[in-house]
Amino acid sequence: RARAPLASAGGVEEAEAVNGIAAGPETPETPAADDDGEEERSEEEIRDEEMMAQAIMMANSAGGERGSHGPYPRPICGAVLVSKDGKILGRGRSDYDGHAVEYALSDAGIEAVPLREWCVAWPTDRDFRRLIAESTLYVTLEPSVRGDGEERPSMASLVRTSGVPRLVVGCPDPVGGDAARGAASLHAAGVSVTMGVSGDECRRLVSGYAALAASPLQSEARRHRLRHGRPLGHLHCSVIDSDDAGAFVRNGNSFGKNFGGQHLSYRDFGTYEIAPPPESIWATVDDGGDELMEHEVDDFFVEGAFDGGDGGEESNLMMPWYESVDAVVATFPAPGNGPVDDPSVQARLKGLQWLCTHGRSLPAGVERVLVMDTTDLEDLPLTNDDPNLPPGVDVEAFWKADGRKASRVLLRHGDNAMAIAVAQAAAQAAESAAEASRLAQEAIESGNAERAAELALKCQDAALESNAFIRSEIQKTQDLKQRLVDLGVKVEMLKGSKPIDVMNHLGRRSGYDPVVWRAGC
C-alpha cells in the first residue's frame, strides 16, 4: 500500500504508474475535516512524518551529501528503524563505504553480509525478533534495485531480506527510469510501502546527485554499462599538442583509429580522448606569442564542462569532472613502458604520484585505483622512506585512505626479470633432471649401481632446488600482497592484462558507470 506524497513536486506520477503502487488515500472515504476545514491526519501519518524527520536529520548530519565522509558521487540517504510502539531501534547514514539501510540494521543488531545475495543474521532473542517483525524502516531515498556489481547486492534486496514488514520512503530514486522500481519490487514481495512522506525535504537532500544523475556523462555511462557490462572510460592526459589551447580544452586530442597496433573504439573501451586534468601542470603559448598561463587553461576546463548545454565550448561530454565519476584509475607501468628518457622506477610512478597528491582532493566516494603487474610488487613503495618514492609524496596516507573509500590495487599477470628468472630456473631444472635421468638409466643398464644412485640424487637435488626457488618467489609476492591488505588496501587479481580487462573487471566487480583513466604522462 502507498499514499501520495504530501508535497507533489514530481514524485506522484512516478509512484502511480508502477506495479500497483497507487497514489491516493488508502480508503475511498473522504477524511474528516477539523473546524478550520483542514483534513485530519491519522496517527500513522503523524508518526511517519516525525520519524522521517529523524531520517532527514541523519542524512543532514556531517554536512549532507557533500559533507565529511559522504558518499558523493553516490546519493546521501538517512534511515531509521522504528518499533511498533515508536522506539527507534537503529539509525544509519550513507557514507563512502556503505548505505544508510545497512548501518540502520546493524545499529539495531541485524548483521547483513554482502555475498551473491545478502546474508542476514538476526539475534536469537525472541522479543527482538518480534520487534523486527512489527517494525517500520524509514528512508529518505528509495532503495535502489541497482547493486554494486559483485561486491554488494541492491538495497532493495537487503530490505526484502531483512524481514522488516513496512517501508516508508521520502523521495523516489532520481536516476532516470529507476523511479519507484525499488518500491515496486518490495511491494511485489509483500512489503507494505508508503511513498512520498516529506518528499520535498528529501528531494532537497539529493539535489546535487539528481543533477549529476541527469547529466549527459552519467546518462551515457549508464547506457554504456547496460550495453557492454563495463564502465564508460575516459583517458585523460596532461599533454597539449594543439596550437589552439581553447580548442584543445573544448575538444581534446583524439587518438587515431589505430594506436600502438590496437584498434581503439568506443566499443572496446570507452572514450579515447586526451584531455587536460583539473590541476595546472603546464603552460603554452597563444597565437600572439604571449604565454598562456596555466590558470587560463584551467578556466576553460572547469567552467560548466559537463552541464550538457547546447554543444558550445562549455558542454564537452568528453571532459567530465574527475569528482563526478566512480573511480580514477592510474597505472604503474612495467619496465620499458615508462618514460623513454628515464627508465628508473621513480619515473614509472607518475600515476601513483597523482593518486597520492591530486587524488586527495577527490570526494571520499571516488575510488583511487592503481593497476600494475603482479611481478612489479617488489618495486612498489609502501612507506614514505622508500628510495623509489617521488619527493613530497605521502604514500602511507594513500594506502591507509583514512576518511575515504579504500584504495585498490589491481594486479595483472605480467613478465619482468624475476618472472623470467623463475621460468628459466624451472626450465633448467627440468633439463638437468631429464639428463640425470637418462644417465641414470644408462648406468643401471651397464650395472653401475653406485653411479646410477649418484645421478638419481643429482636429479632430485635439481628438482628440489628449482622448487624451493619458485616457492620463495611466490611467498615473496604473497607477503607483499598481505602487507597491502594489512594497510587496508583492496587487492584483487585481474584476469588479463589489457585496458579492456581492467574495465570489464570494474564493471563486473563494482558495477561502475563512468571511470577516468589517468595517463602516466
Phi, psi and omega per residue, in radians:
R1 nan 2.692 -3.111
A2 -2.710 2.712 3.023
R3 -2.208 2.830 -3.049
A4 -1.184 2.684 3.050
P5 -1.025 2.480 3.108
L6 -1.175 -0.542 3.026
A7 -2.104 2.251 -2.825
S8 -1.756 0.525 -3.070
A9 -1.248 1.233 2.961
G10 1.697 -0.183 -3.043
G11 -1.586 -0.362 -2.997
V12 -1.176 -0.875 -3.077
E13 -1.066 -0.660 -3.125
E14 -1.137 -0.653 -3.103
A15 -1.363 -0.498 -3.043
E16 -1.214 -0.546 -2.880
A17 -1.693 0.071 -2.961
V18 -1.995 1.957 2.914
N19 0.775 0.820 2.980
G20 1.456 0.065 3.052
I21 -1.501 1.683 -2.997
A22 -1.790 2.311 3.065
A23 -1.287 2.666 3.096
G24 2.254 2.989 -3.120
P25 -1.163 2.740 -3.073
E26 -1.311 -0.419 3.114
T27 -2.266 2.709 -3.094
P28 -1.281 -0.215 -3.107
E29 -1.185 2.522 3.077
T30 -1.347 2.214 -3.126
P31 -1.041 2.570 3.113
A32 -1.186 2.678 3.138
A33 -1.945 2.594 3.085
D34 -1.476 -3.006 -3.082
D35 -1.114 -0.455 -3.134
D36 -1.522 0.022 3.135
G37 1.537 0.013 3.134
E38 -1.524 2.554 3.141
E39 -1.202 2.392 3.067
E40 -1.336 2.454 3.135
R41 -1.748 2.564 3.122
S42 -1.302 2.885 3.089
E43 -1.075 -0.633 3.134
E44 -1.118 -0.749 3.126
E45 -1.103 -0.728 3.136
I46 -1.121 -0.790 3.133
R47 -1.126 -0.703 3.138
D48 -1.024 -0.744 3.124
E49 -1.172 -0.698 -3.138
E50 -1.114 -0.765 -3.107
M51 -1.310 -0.562 3.050
M52 -1.139 -0.574 3.069
A53 -1.077 -0.622 3.075
Q54 -1.164 -0.701 3.108
A55 -1.145 -0.698 3.103
I56 -1.100 -0.691 3.112
M57 -1.080 -0.691 3.099
M58 -1.115 -0.750 -3.131
A59 -1.129 -0.594 -3.121
N60 -1.399 -0.240 -3.117
S61 -1.127 2.597 3.128
A62 1.056 0.501 2.970
G63 1.658 0.120 3.082
G64 1.318 -2.644 -2.973
E65 -1.179 -0.454 3.112
R66 -1.916 0.317 -3.094
G67 -1.441 -3.042 -3.123
S68 -1.030 2.332 3.101
H69 1.110 0.296 -3.085
G70 -1.212 2.916 -3.086
P71 -1.539 -0.083 -3.027
Y72 -0.933 2.331 0.290
P73 -1.532 0.281 2.937
R74 -1.533 2.832 -3.045
P75 -1.392 2.623 3.039
I76 -1.420 2.588 3.092
C77 -2.629 2.487 3.005
G78 -2.019 2.575 -3.098
A79 -2.533 2.508 2.986
V80 -2.387 2.422 3.058
L81 -1.820 2.182 -2.967
V82 -2.179 2.377 3.115
S83 -1.333 2.985 -3.109
K84 -1.060 -0.574 -3.123
D85 -1.566 0.162 3.031
G86 1.641 0.120 3.125
K87 -1.470 2.321 3.107
I88 -1.375 2.071 -3.103
L89 -1.571 -0.519 -3.108
G90 -2.820 2.622 3.126
R91 -2.237 2.673 3.105
G92 -2.722 2.686 3.105
R93 -2.463 2.291 3.131
S94 -1.094 2.505 3.016
D95 -2.469 -2.953 -3.072
Y96 -1.154 -0.260 -3.001
D97 -1.987 -0.105 -3.092
G98 -3.027 3.077 -3.065
H99 -1.835 2.692 -3.128
A100 -1.002 -0.666 -3.137
V101 -1.093 -0.763 3.097
E102 -1.000 -0.840 -3.073
Y103 -1.187 -0.662 3.133
A104 -1.141 -0.753 3.108
L105 -1.141 -0.732 3.120
S106 -1.110 -0.706 3.120
D107 -1.096 -0.513 3.130
A108 -1.441 -0.230 -3.134
G109 1.884 0.161 3.107
I110 -1.796 2.034 -3.119
E111 -1.672 2.253 -3.138
A112 -2.142 2.197 -3.129
V113 -1.948 2.172 -3.141
P114 -1.389 1.859 3.006
L115 -1.935 -2.532 3.039
R116 -1.059 -0.685 2.935
E117 -2.187 2.927 3.123
W118 -1.198 2.317 3.034
C119 -1.853 1.928 -3.003
V120 -1.891 2.324 3.126
A121 -2.134 2.176 3.112
W122 -1.806 2.636 3.014
P123 -1.078 2.717 -3.081
T124 -1.353 -0.192 -3.098
D125 -1.099 2.147 -3.086
R126 -1.151 -0.696 3.136
D127 -1.082 -0.695 3.110
F128 -1.127 -0.758 3.132
R129 -1.067 -0.640 3.106
R130 -1.176 -0.662 3.087
L131 -1.056 -0.772 3.140
I132 -1.145 -0.692 -3.111
A133 -1.170 -0.243 3.134
E134 -2.075 0.209 -3.004
S135 -1.559 3.006 3.081
T136 -2.278 2.346 3.082
L137 -1.797 2.177 3.113
Y138 -1.850 2.209 3.123
V139 -2.306 2.420 -3.137
T140 -1.274 -0.431 -3.102
L141 -2.257 2.393 -3.135
E142 -0.960 2.285 3.064
P143 -1.069 2.281 -3.041
S144 -1.403 2.648 3.023
V145 -1.501 -0.098 3.128
R146 -1.569 2.241 3.044
G147 -1.656 3.133 3.101
D148 -1.759 1.138 -3.136
G149 1.048 -2.487 3.120
E150 -1.347 -0.254 -3.050
E151 -1.252 -0.686 -3.025
R152 -2.643 2.100 3.053
P153 -1.114 3.035 -3.045
S154 -1.213 2.756 3.078
M155 -1.230 -0.533 3.077
A156 -1.074 -0.708 3.121
S157 -1.209 -0.548 3.090
L158 -1.161 -0.780 3.104
V159 -1.044 -0.752 -3.129
R160 -1.103 -0.701 -3.084
T161 -1.343 -0.401 -3.031
S162 -1.180 -0.402 -3.097
G163 1.532 0.044 3.081
V164 -1.263 2.203 -3.005
P165 -1.456 -0.305 -3.051
R166 -2.387 2.426 -3.138
L167 -2.228 2.307 3.064
V168 -2.048 2.145 -3.025
V169 -1.966 2.396 3.103
G170 -1.359 -1.056 -3.114
C171 -2.382 2.693 -3.124
P172 -1.274 2.855 3.068
D173 -1.037 2.165 -3.100
P174 -1.377 -0.105 3.118
V175 -1.199 2.257 -3.102
G176 -0.957 2.231 -3.139
G177 1.517 -0.193 -3.103
D178 -1.800 -0.147 -3.096
A179 -1.005 2.207 3.077
A180 1.267 0.022 3.123
R181 -1.191 -0.731 3.107
G182 -1.127 -0.765 3.115
A183 -1.094 -0.696 -3.131
A184 -1.140 -0.721 3.137
S185 -1.131 -0.644 3.109
L186 -1.254 -0.686 3.075
H187 -1.034 -0.759 3.132
A188 -1.149 -0.469 -3.140
A189 -1.490 0.015 3.083
G190 1.731 0.066 3.093
V191 -1.434 2.348 3.074
S192 -1.342 2.102 -3.030
V193 -2.047 2.228 3.023
T194 -2.023 2.167 -3.036
M195 -1.989 2.392 2.940
G196 1.748 0.258 3.109
V197 -1.291 2.189 -3.086
S198 0.925 0.774 -3.016
G199 -1.054 -0.748 -3.108
D200 -1.085 -0.782 3.133
E201 -1.112 -0.697 -3.120
C202 -1.212 -0.625 3.094
R203 -1.152 -0.607 3.120
R204 -1.144 -0.504 -3.139
L205 -1.080 -0.568 -3.050
V206 -2.020 0.490 -3.102
S207 -1.091 -0.706 3.115
G208 -1.141 -0.758 3.122
Y209 -1.154 -0.673 -3.139
A210 -1.070 -0.723 3.102
A211 -1.135 -0.716 3.125
L212 -1.130 -0.756 -3.111
A213 -1.105 -0.492 -3.131
A214 -1.568 -0.045 -3.092
S215 -1.225 2.707 3.093
P216 -0.997 -0.658 -3.137
L217 -1.016 -0.944 -3.081
Q218 -1.205 -0.674 -3.136
S219 -1.093 -0.810 -3.141
E220 -1.185 -0.625 3.132
A221 -1.128 -0.711 3.112
R222 -1.123 -0.729 3.111
R223 -1.116 -0.691 -3.129
H224 -1.106 -0.791 -3.124
R225 -1.203 -0.614 3.097
L226 -1.117 -0.636 -3.088
R227 -1.380 -0.711 -2.986
H228 -2.000 -0.205 3.131
G229 1.379 0.249 -3.141
R230 -2.514 2.870 -3.095
P231 -1.172 2.774 2.940
L232 -1.409 2.023 -3.037
G233 -1.765 2.491 3.077
H234 -2.192 2.091 -3.127
L235 -1.604 2.039 -3.077
H236 -2.009 2.432 -3.085
C237 -2.469 2.831 -3.066
S238 -1.709 0.271 -3.051
V239 -1.673 2.271 2.987
I240 -1.908 2.099 3.069
D241 -2.131 0.427 3.138
S242 -1.922 2.499 3.069
D243 -1.277 -0.363 -3.116
D244 -1.896 1.694 -3.082
A245 -1.083 -0.604 3.124
G246 -1.110 -0.791 3.121
A247 -1.141 -0.629 3.116
F248 -1.092 -0.815 -3.094
V249 -1.147 -0.604 3.131
R250 -1.282 -0.707 -2.926
N251 -2.030 -0.262 -3.100
G252 1.239 -3.128 3.063
N253 -2.058 2.086 -3.046
S254 -1.603 2.371 3.005
F255 -1.101 2.764 3.028
G256 -1.234 3.026 -3.121
K257 -1.133 -0.446 3.111
N258 -2.190 2.080 -3.081
F259 -2.327 2.128 3.132
G260 1.114 0.478 3.112
G261 1.467 -0.005 -3.131
Q262 -2.078 2.461 3.109
H263 -1.369 2.150 3.140
L264 -1.839 2.228 -3.137
S265 -2.591 2.913 3.077
Y266 -0.983 -0.626 -3.070
R267 -1.256 -0.576 -3.043
D268 -1.378 -0.597 -3.002
F269 -2.478 -0.871 -3.037
G270 2.711 -2.190 -3.129
T271 -1.879 1.965 3.109
Y272 -1.595 1.412 3.099
E273 -2.176 2.448 2.992
I274 -1.695 2.141 -3.136
A275 -2.407 2.723 -3.073
P276 -1.236 2.556 3.059
P277 -1.334 2.970 -3.091
P278 -1.324 -0.133 3.089
E279 -1.686 2.781 3.126
S280 -1.642 2.003 3.101
I281 -2.383 0.290 3.129
W282 -2.614 2.913 2.955
A283 -2.475 2.713 3.117
T284 -2.445 -2.967 -3.082
V285 -2.174 2.334 -3.137
D286 -1.458 -3.102 -3.051
D287 -1.114 -0.457 -3.112
G288 -1.478 0.018 3.122
G289 1.558 -0.062 3.130
D290 -1.483 2.597 3.136
E291 -1.233 2.261 3.057
L292 -1.558 1.922 -3.020
M293 -1.190 2.711 -3.038
E294 -1.012 -0.688 -3.066
H295 -1.188 -0.410 3.105
E296 -1.198 -0.678 3.079
V297 -1.131 -0.744 3.112
D298 -1.065 -0.658 3.138
D299 -1.053 -0.714 3.074
F300 -1.023 -0.696 -2.978
F301 -1.322 -0.761 -2.915
V302 -1.523 -0.327 -3.020
E303 -1.465 1.801 3.044
G304 1.132 0.592 -2.969
A305 -1.166 -0.378 -3.133
F306 -2.351 0.532 -3.078
D307 -1.403 0.040 3.107
G308 1.584 -1.132 3.026
G309 0.900 -2.600 -3.084
D310 -2.047 0.394 3.134
G311 1.540 0.148 3.140
G312 -1.366 -2.907 -3.008
E313 -1.250 -0.191 3.131
E314 -1.904 0.475 -3.108
S315 -2.440 0.846 -3.093
N316 -1.614 1.935 -3.131
L317 -1.103 -0.409 -3.044
M318 -1.375 -0.046 -3.093
M319 -2.264 1.227 -3.117
P320 -1.275 2.792 3.015
W321 -1.169 2.414 3.107
Y322 -1.050 -0.576 -3.055
E323 -1.351 -0.020 -3.092
S324 -1.809 0.081 -3.117
V325 -1.871 2.942 -3.122
D326 -1.356 -0.514 -3.096
A327 -2.740 2.660 2.978
V328 -2.015 2.178 -3.044
V329 -1.905 2.377 3.030
A330 -2.297 2.822 -3.049
T331 -2.099 2.458 2.913
F332 -1.771 1.635 -2.992
P333 -1.160 2.663 3.102
A334 -1.211 2.781 3.088
P335 -0.932 2.344 -3.113
G336 1.663 -0.233 3.136
N337 -1.867 0.087 3.102
G338 -1.549 -2.805 3.118
P339 -0.990 2.419 -3.075
V340 -1.120 -0.668 -3.035
D341 -1.557 -0.007 -3.112
D342 -2.562 1.745 -3.088
P343 -1.479 0.102 -3.054
S344 -1.190 2.785 3.087
V345 -1.088 -0.714 -3.119
Q346 -1.032 -0.670 3.133
A347 -1.181 -0.441 3.135
R348 -1.480 -0.038 -3.069
L349 -1.728 0.356 -3.127
K350 -1.079 -0.656 3.124
G351 -1.129 -0.818 3.086
L352 -1.090 -0.675 3.116
Q353 -1.044 -0.748 3.137
W354 -1.116 -0.777 -3.133
L355 -1.081 -0.639 -3.108
C356 -1.306 -0.509 -3.037
T357 -1.791 -1.359 -3.132
H358 -1.137 -0.481 3.128
G359 -1.137 -0.308 3.111
R360 -1.162 -0.428 -3.110
S361 -1.487 -0.085 3.073
L362 -1.186 2.619 3.043
P363 -0.962 2.660 -3.074
A364 -1.057 -0.415 -3.107
G365 -1.525 -0.086 3.097
V366 -1.560 2.085 -3.069
E367 -1.377 2.507 3.054
R368 -1.856 2.129 -3.003
V369 -2.121 2.279 3.066
L370 -1.954 2.202 3.130
V371 -1.862 2.313 -3.100
M372 -2.772 2.875 3.050
D373 -1.337 2.480 3.113
T374 -1.020 -0.638 -3.068
T375 -1.265 -0.136 3.104
D376 -1.711 0.127 -3.106
L377 -1.019 -0.604 -3.092
E378 -1.160 -0.332 3.112
D379 -1.648 -0.068 -3.075
L380 -1.399 2.131 3.123
P381 -1.205 2.245 3.088
L382 -1.910 -0.288 -3.133
T383 -2.276 2.796 -3.085
N384 -1.261 -0.236 3.121
D385 -1.664 0.165 3.116
D386 -1.178 2.253 -3.106
P387 -1.148 -0.343 3.118
N388 -1.388 -0.235 -3.031
L389 -1.292 2.298 3.071
P390 -1.061 2.616 -3.114
P391 -1.041 2.495 3.045
G392 1.346 0.197 -3.105
V393 -1.792 2.176 3.093
D394 -1.678 1.461 -3.072
V395 -1.286 -0.446 3.125
E396 -1.135 -0.698 3.089
A397 -1.133 -0.620 3.117
F398 -1.132 -0.771 -3.136
W399 -1.167 -0.683 -3.107
K400 -1.285 -0.646 3.079
A401 0.907 0.824 3.131
D402 -1.108 2.315 3.060
G403 1.322 0.300 3.122
R404 -2.705 3.009 3.121
K405 -1.023 2.422 -3.082
A406 -1.026 2.522 3.033
S407 -1.212 2.643 -3.126
R408 -2.215 2.449 3.042
V409 -2.060 2.129 3.054
L410 -1.758 2.071 -3.087
L411 -1.752 2.077 3.107
R412 -1.834 2.780 3.110
H413 -1.325 2.273 -3.120
G414 -2.636 2.935 3.139
D415 -1.950 2.288 2.945
N416 -2.420 -2.996 -3.051
A417 -1.041 -0.691 -3.105
M418 -1.211 -0.739 3.126
A419 -1.094 -0.694 3.122
I420 -1.154 -0.684 3.125
A421 -1.103 -0.709 3.109
V422 -1.087 -0.800 3.136
A423 -1.091 -0.726 -3.138
Q424 -1.163 -0.657 3.122
A425 -1.120 -0.721 3.118
A426 -1.133 -0.729 3.137
A427 -1.130 -0.730 3.141
Q428 -1.149 -0.688 3.117
A429 -1.117 -0.719 3.119
A430 -1.118 -0.698 3.129
E431 -1.142 -0.768 3.130
S432 -1.119 -0.706 3.137
A433 -1.130 -0.701 3.134
A434 -1.130 -0.744 3.134
E435 -1.149 -0.756 3.125
A436 -1.116 -0.674 3.113
S437 -1.112 -0.707 3.126
R438 -1.115 -0.792 -3.141
L439 -1.154 -0.639 3.119
A440 -1.108 -0.703 3.109
Q441 -1.077 -0.744 3.112
E442 -1.106 -0.686 -3.138
A443 -1.148 -0.674 3.117
I444 -1.129 -0.764 -3.117
E445 -1.130 -0.542 3.136
S446 -1.489 -0.118 3.122
G447 1.525 0.120 -3.138
N448 -1.523 1.442 -3.070
A449 -1.107 -0.697 -3.111
E450 -1.091 -0.787 3.126
R451 -1.130 -0.679 3.126
A452 -1.085 -0.745 3.140
A453 -1.143 -0.701 3.130
E454 -1.078 -0.787 -3.135
L455 -1.205 -0.603 3.093
A456 -1.099 -0.725 3.101
L457 -1.143 -0.676 3.099
K458 -1.073 -0.728 3.099
C459 -1.072 -0.772 3.141
Q460 -1.124 -0.750 -3.134
D461 -1.081 -0.721 3.130
A462 -1.096 -0.744 3.128
A463 -1.144 -0.735 -3.141
L464 -1.151 -0.692 3.139
E465 -1.110 -0.786 3.115
S466 -1.116 -0.744 -3.138
N467 -1.103 -0.706 3.137
A468 -1.132 -0.688 3.129
F469 -1.125 -0.781 -3.139
I470 -1.127 -0.775 3.115
R471 -1.063 -0.660 3.139
S472 -1.107 -0.757 -3.132
E473 -1.191 -0.697 3.102
I474 -1.109 -0.744 3.140
Q475 -1.132 -0.660 3.106
K476 -1.061 -0.765 3.113
T477 -1.116 -0.755 3.126
Q478 -1.098 -0.670 3.128
D479 -1.132 -0.724 3.118
L480 -1.149 -0.716 3.082
K481 -1.075 -0.725 -3.134
Q482 -1.157 -0.624 3.093
R483 -1.072 -0.707 3.085
L484 -1.121 -0.779 3.132
V485 -1.064 -0.721 3.136
D486 -1.105 -0.465 3.102
L487 -1.419 -0.092 3.141
G488 1.724 0.183 -3.101
V489 -1.490 2.457 3.007
K490 -1.466 2.034 -3.119
V491 -1.969 2.142 -3.104
E492 -2.315 2.504 3.089
M493 -1.530 2.428 -3.066
L494 -1.863 2.301 3.049
K495 -1.452 1.858 -3.086
G496 1.816 3.069 -3.069
S497 -2.351 0.031 -3.096
K498 -1.618 2.804 3.093
P499 -0.959 -0.651 -3.139
I500 -1.097 -0.544 3.112
D501 -1.218 -0.648 3.077
V502 -1.098 -0.810 -3.109
M503 -1.153 -0.695 3.083
N504 -1.070 -0.687 3.140
H505 -1.135 -0.799 -3.123
L506 -1.150 -0.560 3.085
G507 -1.277 -0.804 -3.101
R508 -1.254 -0.789 -3.030
R509 -1.344 -0.759 -2.989
S510 -1.983 -0.171 3.142
G511 1.186 0.539 -3.083
Y512 -1.305 2.606 3.100
D513 -1.761 -1.361 3.075
P514 -1.690 2.470 3.139
V515 -2.413 2.421 3.018
V516 -1.767 2.322 3.067
W517 -1.903 1.984 -3.124
R518 -1.381 2.028 3.060
A519 -1.262 2.471 -3.078
G520 -1.512 0.994 -3.116
C521 -2.159 nan nan
